Amino acid sequence: MNVAVPSPLRSYTDGKAAVNASGATVAELLADLDRRYPGIRFRMIDEQDAIRQHIRIFVNRERVHGLGAHLAPSDEVIIITAISGG
Protein backbone atom coordinates (compact mmCIF):
# COMPACT_ATOMS: atom_id res chain seq x y z
CA MET A 1 0.00 0.00 0.00
CA ASN A 2 1.03 3.61 -0.46
CA VAL A 3 2.39 5.40 2.61
CA ALA A 4 2.86 9.19 2.64
CA VAL A 5 5.94 10.13 4.65
CA PRO A 6 6.25 13.56 6.31
CA SER A 7 9.32 15.74 5.70
CA PRO A 8 10.93 15.11 9.12
CA LEU A 9 11.03 11.34 8.44
CA ARG A 10 12.21 11.45 4.84
CA SER A 11 15.84 11.16 5.88
CA TYR A 12 14.98 7.49 6.53
CA THR A 13 13.36 7.00 3.11
CA ASP A 14 16.15 8.56 1.05
CA GLY A 15 14.04 11.68 0.60
CA LYS A 16 10.99 9.87 -0.76
CA ALA A 17 7.64 11.50 0.09
CA ALA A 18 5.76 8.25 -0.55
CA VAL A 19 6.84 4.64 -0.18
CA ASN A 20 5.25 1.22 -0.44
CA ALA A 21 4.82 -1.09 2.53
CA SER A 22 2.55 -3.97 3.52
CA GLY A 23 0.83 -5.33 6.58
CA ALA A 24 -2.57 -6.46 7.84
CA THR A 25 -2.41 -4.00 10.76
CA VAL A 26 -0.75 -0.66 11.44
CA ALA A 27 1.79 -2.49 13.63
CA GLU A 28 2.72 -4.84 10.77
CA LEU A 29 2.91 -1.94 8.33
CA LEU A 30 5.31 -0.04 10.61
CA ALA A 31 7.40 -3.18 11.08
CA ASP A 32 7.63 -3.56 7.30
CA LEU A 33 8.59 0.11 6.96
CA ASP A 34 11.31 -0.42 9.56
CA ARG A 35 12.67 -3.44 7.67
CA ARG A 36 12.86 -1.34 4.51
CA TYR A 37 13.95 1.89 6.22
CA PRO A 38 15.76 1.01 9.48
CA GLY A 39 15.09 3.33 12.40
CA ILE A 40 11.89 4.92 11.10
CA ARG A 41 9.59 2.98 13.46
CA PHE A 42 11.36 4.27 16.57
CA ARG A 43 10.58 7.84 15.47
CA MET A 44 6.86 7.01 15.43
CA ILE A 45 6.43 4.45 18.23
CA ASP A 46 7.54 4.89 21.85
CA GLU A 47 9.00 2.41 24.33
CA GLN A 48 5.49 1.42 25.51
CA ASP A 49 4.63 0.37 21.93
CA ALA A 50 2.24 3.31 21.46
CA ILE A 51 2.08 5.95 18.75
CA ARG A 52 4.16 8.93 19.88
CA GLN A 53 2.20 12.04 20.89
CA HIS A 54 3.54 14.14 18.01
CA ILE A 55 2.68 11.54 15.36
CA ARG A 56 -0.68 11.16 13.64
CA ILE A 57 -1.47 8.20 11.40
CA PHE A 58 -4.41 8.33 9.03
CA VAL A 59 -5.84 5.44 7.04
CA ASN A 60 -8.10 6.53 4.19
CA ARG A 61 -8.23 10.01 5.79
CA GLU A 62 -9.44 8.70 9.18
CA ARG A 63 -7.16 8.98 12.20
CA VAL A 64 -5.94 5.73 13.72
CA HIS A 65 -5.34 5.68 17.48
CA GLY A 66 -3.80 2.24 17.93
CA LEU A 67 -1.42 -0.16 16.26
CA GLY A 68 -4.04 -2.90 15.96
CA ALA A 69 -6.09 -1.08 13.33
CA HIS A 70 -6.70 -3.36 10.36
CA LEU A 71 -5.48 -2.50 6.88
CA ALA A 72 -6.34 -3.59 3.36
CA PRO A 73 -3.87 -3.61 0.46
CA SER A 74 -5.79 -0.78 -1.22
CA ASP A 75 -5.66 1.52 1.83
CA GLU A 76 -3.85 4.85 1.75
CA VAL A 77 -1.77 5.62 4.84
CA ILE A 78 -0.67 9.15 5.71
CA ILE A 79 1.79 9.87 8.51
CA ILE A 80 1.86 13.39 9.90
CA THR A 81 4.20 14.92 12.46
CA ALA A 82 3.04 17.74 14.69
CA ILE A 83 5.04 20.93 14.69
CA SER A 84 5.72 22.66 17.98
CA GLY A 85 7.82 25.48 19.16
CA GLY A 86 7.85 28.49 21.32
Phi and psi in radians as a Rosetta constraint file:
Dihedral C 1 N 2 CA 2 C 2 CIRCULARHARMONIC -1.474 0.35
Dihedral N 2 CA 2 C 2 N 3 CIRCULARHARMONIC 2.306 0.35
Dihedral C 2 N 3 CA 3 C 3 CIRCULARHARMONIC -2.164 0.35
Dihedral N 3 CA 3 C 3 N 4 CIRCULARHARMONIC 2.102 0.35
Dihedral C 3 N 4 CA 4 C 4 CIRCULARHARMONIC -1.462 0.35
Dihedral N 4 CA 4 C 4 N 5 CIRCULARHARMONIC 2.226 0.35
Dihedral C 4 N 5 CA 5 C 5 CIRCULARHARMONIC -1.890 0.35
Dihedral N 5 CA 5 C 5 N 6 CIRCULARHARMONIC 2.246 0.35
Dihedral C 5 N 6 CA 6 C 6 CIRCULARHARMONIC -1.269 0.35
Dihedral N 6 CA 6 C 6 N 7 CIRCULARHARMONIC 2.750 0.35
Dihedral C 6 N 7 CA 7 C 7 CIRCULARHARMONIC -0.868 0.35
Dihedral N 7 CA 7 C 7 N 8 CIRCULARHARMONIC -0.785 0.35
Dihedral C 7 N 8 CA 8 C 8 CIRCULARHARMONIC -1.118 0.35
Dihedral N 8 CA 8 C 8 N 9 CIRCULARHARMONIC -0.295 0.35
Dihedral C 8 N 9 CA 9 C 9 CIRCULARHARMONIC -1.823 0.35
Dihedral N 9 CA 9 C 9 N 10 CIRCULARHARMONIC -0.022 0.35
Dihedral C 9 N 10 CA 10 C 10 CIRCULARHARMONIC -1.230 0.35
Dihedral N 10 CA 10 C 10 N 11 CIRCULARHARMONIC -0.277 0.35
Dihedral C 10 N 11 CA 11 C 11 CIRCULARHARMONIC -1.118 0.35
Dihedral N 11 CA 11 C 11 N 12 CIRCULARHARMONIC -0.425 0.35
Dihedral C 11 N 12 CA 12 C 12 CIRCULARHARMONIC -1.405 0.35
Dihedral N 12 CA 12 C 12 N 13 CIRCULARHARMONIC -0.457 0.35
Dihedral C 12 N 13 CA 13 C 13 CIRCULARHARMONIC -1.830 0.35
Dihedral N 13 CA 13 C 13 N 14 CIRCULARHARMONIC 0.429 0.35
Dihedral C 13 N 14 CA 14 C 14 CIRCULARHARMONIC 0.983 0.35
Dihedral N 14 CA 14 C 14 N 15 CIRCULARHARMONIC 0.618 0.35
Dihedral C 14 N 15 CA 15 C 15 CIRCULARHARMONIC 1.463 0.35
Dihedral N 15 CA 15 C 15 N 16 CIRCULARHARMONIC 0.021 0.35
Dihedral C 15 N 16 CA 16 C 16 CIRCULARHARMONIC -1.305 0.35
Dihedral N 16 CA 16 C 16 N 17 CIRCULARHARMONIC 2.308 0.35
Dihedral C 16 N 17 CA 17 C 17 CIRCULARHARMONIC -1.425 0.35
Dihedral N 17 CA 17 C 17 N 18 CIRCULARHARMONIC -0.354 0.35
Dihedral C 17 N 18 CA 18 C 18 CIRCULARHARMONIC -2.476 0.35
Dihedral N 18 CA 18 C 18 N 19 CIRCULARHARMONIC 2.434 0.35
Dihedral C 18 N 19 CA 19 C 19 CIRCULARHARMONIC -2.386 0.35
Dihedral N 19 CA 19 C 19 N 20 CIRCULARHARMONIC 2.910 0.35
Dihedral C 19 N 20 CA 20 C 20 CIRCULARHARMONIC -1.812 0.35
Dihedral N 20 CA 20 C 20 N 21 CIRCULARHARMONIC 2.496 0.35
Dihedral C 20 N 21 CA 21 C 21 CIRCULARHARMONIC -2.688 0.35
Dihedral N 21 CA 21 C 21 N 22 CIRCULARHARMONIC 2.924 0.35
Dihedral C 21 N 22 CA 22 C 22 CIRCULARHARMONIC -2.396 0.35
Dihedral N 22 CA 22 C 22 N 23 CIRCULARHARMONIC 2.798 0.35
Dihedral C 22 N 23 CA 23 C 23 CIRCULARHARMONIC 2.831 0.35
Dihedral N 23 CA 23 C 23 N 24 CIRCULARHARMONIC 2.635 0.35
Dihedral C 23 N 24 CA 24 C 24 CIRCULARHARMONIC -1.499 0.35
Dihedral N 24 CA 24 C 24 N 25 CIRCULARHARMONIC -0.294 0.35
Dihedral C 24 N 25 CA 25 C 25 CIRCULARHARMONIC -2.363 0.35
Dihedral N 25 CA 25 C 25 N 26 CIRCULARHARMONIC 2.937 0.35
Dihedral C 25 N 26 CA 26 C 26 CIRCULARHARMONIC -1.065 0.35
Dihedral N 26 CA 26 C 26 N 27 CIRCULARHARMONIC -0.698 0.35
Dihedral C 26 N 27 CA 27 C 27 CIRCULARHARMONIC -1.026 0.35
Dihedral N 27 CA 27 C 27 N 28 CIRCULARHARMONIC -0.791 0.35
Dihedral C 27 N 28 CA 28 C 28 CIRCULARHARMONIC -1.158 0.35
Dihedral N 28 CA 28 C 28 N 29 CIRCULARHARMONIC -0.678 0.35
Dihedral C 28 N 29 CA 29 C 29 CIRCULARHARMONIC -1.065 0.35
Dihedral N 29 CA 29 C 29 N 30 CIRCULARHARMONIC -0.816 0.35
Dihedral C 29 N 30 CA 30 C 30 CIRCULARHARMONIC -1.161 0.35
Dihedral N 30 CA 30 C 30 N 31 CIRCULARHARMONIC -0.593 0.35
Dihedral C 30 N 31 CA 31 C 31 CIRCULARHARMONIC -1.142 0.35
Dihedral N 31 CA 31 C 31 N 32 CIRCULARHARMONIC -0.715 0.35
Dihedral C 31 N 32 CA 32 C 32 CIRCULARHARMONIC -1.140 0.35
Dihedral N 32 CA 32 C 32 N 33 CIRCULARHARMONIC -0.736 0.35
Dihedral C 32 N 33 CA 33 C 33 CIRCULARHARMONIC -1.022 0.35
Dihedral N 33 CA 33 C 33 N 34 CIRCULARHARMONIC -0.737 0.35
Dihedral C 33 N 34 CA 34 C 34 CIRCULARHARMONIC -1.182 0.35
Dihedral N 34 CA 34 C 34 N 35 CIRCULARHARMONIC -0.565 0.35
Dihedral C 34 N 35 CA 35 C 35 CIRCULARHARMONIC -1.151 0.35
Dihedral N 35 CA 35 C 35 N 36 CIRCULARHARMONIC -0.705 0.35
Dihedral C 35 N 36 CA 36 C 36 CIRCULARHARMONIC -1.380 0.35
Dihedral N 36 CA 36 C 36 N 37 CIRCULARHARMONIC -0.610 0.35
Dihedral C 36 N 37 CA 37 C 37 CIRCULARHARMONIC -2.317 0.35
Dihedral N 37 CA 37 C 37 N 38 CIRCULARHARMONIC 1.385 0.35
Dihedral C 37 N 38 CA 38 C 38 CIRCULARHARMONIC -0.899 0.35
Dihedral N 38 CA 38 C 38 N 39 CIRCULARHARMONIC 2.330 0.35
Dihedral C 38 N 39 CA 39 C 39 CIRCULARHARMONIC 1.687 0.35
Dihedral N 39 CA 39 C 39 N 40 CIRCULARHARMONIC -0.285 0.35
Dihedral C 39 N 40 CA 40 C 40 CIRCULARHARMONIC -1.183 0.35
Dihedral N 40 CA 40 C 40 N 41 CIRCULARHARMONIC -0.628 0.35
Dihedral C 40 N 41 CA 41 C 41 CIRCULARHARMONIC -1.080 0.35
Dihedral N 41 CA 41 C 41 N 42 CIRCULARHARMONIC -0.733 0.35
Dihedral C 41 N 42 CA 42 C 42 CIRCULARHARMONIC -1.049 0.35
Dihedral N 42 CA 42 C 42 N 43 CIRCULARHARMONIC -0.507 0.35
Dihedral C 42 N 43 CA 43 C 43 CIRCULARHARMONIC -1.290 0.35
Dihedral N 43 CA 43 C 43 N 44 CIRCULARHARMONIC -0.289 0.35
Dihedral C 43 N 44 CA 44 C 44 CIRCULARHARMONIC -1.923 0.35
Dihedral N 44 CA 44 C 44 N 45 CIRCULARHARMONIC -0.446 0.35
Dihedral C 44 N 45 CA 45 C 45 CIRCULARHARMONIC -2.110 0.35
Dihedral N 45 CA 45 C 45 N 46 CIRCULARHARMONIC 2.337 0.35
Dihedral C 45 N 46 CA 46 C 46 CIRCULARHARMONIC -1.533 0.35
Dihedral N 46 CA 46 C 46 N 47 CIRCULARHARMONIC -3.073 0.35
Dihedral C 46 N 47 CA 47 C 47 CIRCULARHARMONIC -1.202 0.35
Dihedral N 47 CA 47 C 47 N 48 CIRCULARHARMONIC -0.310 0.35
Dihedral C 47 N 48 CA 48 C 48 CIRCULARHARMONIC -1.613 0.35
Dihedral N 48 CA 48 C 48 N 49 CIRCULARHARMONIC 0.193 0.35
Dihedral C 48 N 49 CA 49 C 49 CIRCULARHARMONIC 1.087 0.35
Dihedral N 49 CA 49 C 49 N 50 CIRCULARHARMONIC 0.715 0.35
Dihedral C 49 N 50 CA 50 C 50 CIRCULARHARMONIC -2.155 0.35
Dihedral N 50 CA 50 C 50 N 51 CIRCULARHARMONIC 2.710 0.35
Dihedral C 50 N 51 CA 51 C 51 CIRCULARHARMONIC -1.140 0.35
Dihedral N 51 CA 51 C 51 N 52 CIRCULARHARMONIC 2.256 0.35
Dihedral C 51 N 52 CA 52 C 52 CIRCULARHARMONIC -1.052 0.35
Dihedral N 52 CA 52 C 52 N 53 CIRCULARHARMONIC 2.638 0.35
Dihedral C 52 N 53 CA 53 C 53 CIRCULARHARMONIC -1.048 0.35
Dihedral N 53 CA 53 C 53 N 54 CIRCULARHARMONIC -0.541 0.35
Dihedral C 53 N 54 CA 54 C 54 CIRCULARHARMONIC -1.583 0.35
Dihedral N 54 CA 54 C 54 N 55 CIRCULARHARMONIC 0.093 0.35
Dihedral C 54 N 55 CA 55 C 55 CIRCULARHARMONIC -1.912 0.35
Dihedral N 55 CA 55 C 55 N 56 CIRCULARHARMONIC 2.388 0.35
Dihedral C 55 N 56 CA 56 C 56 CIRCULARHARMONIC -2.159 0.35
Dihedral N 56 CA 56 C 56 N 57 CIRCULARHARMONIC 2.322 0.35
Dihedral C 56 N 57 CA 57 C 57 CIRCULARHARMONIC -2.080 0.35
Dihedral N 57 CA 57 C 57 N 58 CIRCULARHARMONIC 2.235 0.35
Dihedral C 57 N 58 CA 58 C 58 CIRCULARHARMONIC -2.076 0.35
Dihedral N 58 CA 58 C 58 N 59 CIRCULARHARMONIC 2.372 0.35
Dihedral C 58 N 59 CA 59 C 59 CIRCULARHARMONIC -2.062 0.35
Dihedral N 59 CA 59 C 59 N 60 CIRCULARHARMONIC 2.074 0.35
Dihedral C 59 N 60 CA 60 C 60 CIRCULARHARMONIC 0.908 0.35
Dihedral N 60 CA 60 C 60 N 61 CIRCULARHARMONIC 0.750 0.35
Dihedral C 60 N 61 CA 61 C 61 CIRCULARHARMONIC 1.242 0.35
Dihedral N 61 CA 61 C 61 N 62 CIRCULARHARMONIC 0.188 0.35
Dihedral C 61 N 62 CA 62 C 62 CIRCULARHARMONIC -1.985 0.35
Dihedral N 62 CA 62 C 62 N 63 CIRCULARHARMONIC 2.302 0.35
Dihedral C 62 N 63 CA 63 C 63 CIRCULARHARMONIC -1.183 0.35
Dihedral N 63 CA 63 C 63 N 64 CIRCULARHARMONIC 2.389 0.35
Dihedral C 63 N 64 CA 64 C 64 CIRCULARHARMONIC -1.812 0.35
Dihedral N 64 CA 64 C 64 N 65 CIRCULARHARMONIC 2.343 0.35
Dihedral C 64 N 65 CA 65 C 65 CIRCULARHARMONIC -1.849 0.35
Dihedral N 65 CA 65 C 65 N 66 CIRCULARHARMONIC -0.179 0.35
Dihedral C 65 N 66 CA 66 C 66 CIRCULARHARMONIC -2.460 0.35
Dihedral N 66 CA 66 C 66 N 67 CIRCULARHARMONIC 2.844 0.35
Dihedral C 66 N 67 CA 67 C 67 CIRCULARHARMONIC -1.352 0.35
Dihedral N 67 CA 67 C 67 N 68 CIRCULARHARMONIC -0.241 0.35
Dihedral C 67 N 68 CA 68 C 68 CIRCULARHARMONIC -1.485 0.35
Dihedral N 68 CA 68 C 68 N 69 CIRCULARHARMONIC -0.008 0.35
Dihedral C 68 N 69 CA 69 C 69 CIRCULARHARMONIC -1.028 0.35
Dihedral N 69 CA 69 C 69 N 70 CIRCULARHARMONIC 2.326 0.35
Dihedral C 69 N 70 CA 70 C 70 CIRCULARHARMONIC -1.381 0.35
Dihedral N 70 CA 70 C 70 N 71 CIRCULARHARMONIC 2.566 0.35
Dihedral C 70 N 71 CA 71 C 71 CIRCULARHARMONIC -2.206 0.35
Dihedral N 71 CA 71 C 71 N 72 CIRCULARHARMONIC 2.667 0.35
Dihedral C 71 N 72 CA 72 C 72 CIRCULARHARMONIC -2.028 0.35
Dihedral N 72 CA 72 C 72 N 73 CIRCULARHARMONIC 2.671 0.35
Dihedral C 72 N 73 CA 73 C 73 CIRCULARHARMONIC -0.982 0.35
Dihedral N 73 CA 73 C 73 N 74 CIRCULARHARMONIC -0.443 0.35
Dihedral C 73 N 74 CA 74 C 74 CIRCULARHARMONIC -1.550 0.35
Dihedral N 74 CA 74 C 74 N 75 CIRCULARHARMONIC -0.040 0.35
Dihedral C 74 N 75 CA 75 C 75 CIRCULARHARMONIC -1.168 0.35
Dihedral N 75 CA 75 C 75 N 76 CIRCULARHARMONIC 2.649 0.35
Dihedral C 75 N 76 CA 76 C 76 CIRCULARHARMONIC -1.905 0.35
Dihedral N 76 CA 76 C 76 N 77 CIRCULARHARMONIC 2.220 0.35
Dihedral C 76 N 77 CA 77 C 77 CIRCULARHARMONIC -1.969 0.35
Dihedral N 77 CA 77 C 77 N 78 CIRCULARHARMONIC 2.283 0.35
Dihedral C 77 N 78 CA 78 C 78 CIRCULARHARMONIC -2.145 0.35
Dihedral N 78 CA 78 C 78 N 79 CIRCULARHARMONIC 2.237 0.35
Dihedral C 78 N 79 CA 79 C 79 CIRCULARHARMONIC -1.884 0.35
Dihedral N 79 CA 79 C 79 N 80 CIRCULARHARMONIC 2.294 0.35
Dihedral C 79 N 80 CA 80 C 80 CIRCULARHARMONIC -2.220 0.35
Dihedral N 80 CA 80 C 80 N 81 CIRCULARHARMONIC 2.439 0.35
Dihedral C 80 N 81 CA 81 C 81 CIRCULARHARMONIC -1.892 0.35
Dihedral N 81 CA 81 C 81 N 82 CIRCULARHARMONIC 2.390 0.35
Dihedral C 81 N 82 CA 82 C 82 CIRCULARHARMONIC -1.312 0.35
Dihedral N 82 CA 82 C 82 N 83 CIRCULARHARMONIC 2.604 0.35
Dihedral C 82 N 83 CA 83 C 83 CIRCULARHARMONIC -1.913 0.35
Dihedral N 83 CA 83 C 83 N 84 CIRCULARHARMONIC 2.293 0.35
Dihedral C 83 N 84 CA 84 C 84 CIRCULARHARMONIC -2.356 0.35
Dihedral N 84 CA 84 C 84 N 85 CIRCULARHARMONIC 2.891 0.35
Dihedral C 84 N 85 CA 85 C 85 CIRCULARHARMONIC 3.047 0.35
Dihedral N 85 CA 85 C 85 N 86 CIRCULARHARMONIC -3.117 0.35
